[in-house]
Amino acid sequence: MTPTPLTGFIIHSRPYQEKRAIYQLFSKEWGVVHGVGVRGVLPFMQIECFVAGKNSLKNFNQIHLIDNTLTTHIGQNQYALLYLNELICKLIAPENPCPTLWYSYQNSVVELKMVQDLIVMKQILRQFERVLFDELGVAIDWACDSMGRAIEPDMCYEFAPNTGFAPSKVGILGESILAISDDKYLNVLGQIHRQMIDFLLDYKPLNSRKLWAEQLKYR
């Protein structure tokens, strides 16, 4: 296989041999690619490399940074970035090109490096999750219930990840669902997105969530 140039971000790594590591690269061209390369490539930094090999575990060569944007990656910023990486690692199949999701990830990483406000961080994450749902074919219908009927502002609804919204005696007010893009409903949006993500993960825990929750407890 002729070496192919890829652009992307390292989303996971683990040591391999004395000076090498096994990486998961989220690339613009091929999606998630597993490969072996020199140790020390940092996450959250855009890189270019050449990939070669016919097996599922490729060889990464000539790795160099494109983005030298400095960030301390401490506190909430770090956990938000780790959360993005964990979602990609666990939900995107290897070597499945998804350029729209890649550009959303790229923009999210750039924004999360600079932001300090928790509300803005959550907005960035919710926007990324929406693009992720679109990529996975599970986009949430915010206008209609599970039977295809328009959401009524004065009715209550429950959300089920595999079917959508269903009328209920208690639950989320339709008015909130219809206005979900409004910042004041950010917590509702987060709850619904979390239900969908838990469903997609088969209810397996995310380490980044645990770390973020622990960090928030001691603020």
Residue, then its C-alpha position, 0 to 999 in steps of 0.5 A: m500500500t502506497p503511504t497515504p497522507l491523513t489529517g486528524f487528531i489522536i483520540h486515544s493512545r497506549p504504549y507499545q514497545e519501548k518507543r512506540a504507541i498504538y494510536q486511534l487517529f480521527s482523520k478527515e479522510w478515513g474516519v477512525v484509523h488504528g495505527v502504530g507510531v512514535r510515542g509522544v503525540l499529544p491529543f487535541m492537537q491537529i496533526e498530519c501523518f502518512v499511513a501505510g499497511k493493509n491490516s486493521l493496524k496501520n503504520f503512522n509515519q512522518i507525524h507532525l503538528i499542524d496546530n500549535t495552539l497552546t492550551t493548559h487542558i486543565g479542569q473542565n476543558q480537559y474533561a470536555l475534550l476527553y468526553l468528545n474523544e471517548l464518544i468517537c472511540k466508542l461509537i464510530a466504526p473504524e475506517n468509516p469516513c465521516p467528514t461532517l462529524w470530523y469538521s464538527y469535532q475540529n471546531s469543538v476542540v478549537e472552541l473548547k480550548m479557549v472557553q472557560d464558561l461552563i454554560v458555553m462548554k455545554q452548548i458546544l458539547r450539545q452541538f457536537e452531539r447533534v452532529l454525532f446523532d445525525e452521523l449515526g442515523v438517530a437524529i432526534d425529531w423535536a417537532c413530532d412525537s413517536m406517532g408523527r403528530a406535532i408536539e403540542p406546547d401545553m402537553c407533557y412528553e416522555f422521551a425514549p431513545n428508540t422511539g422518540f417523544a410520547p405523550s405522558k401525564v408528567g414529563i417534559l412540557g411540549e413548549s420546552i421541546l419546541a424551544i429546545s434551542d433556547d439557552k434556558y432549556l440547556n439542561v433539558l437538552g442535556q438530559i435528552h441527549r444523555q438518554m440517547i448517548d446512554f442508549l447508544l453505549d448500551y448503558k456502559p459508563l463513560n470515564s470522562r463523565k465520572l472524572w468531570a462529575e468528580q471535578l465539579k464536586y470539589r470546585 
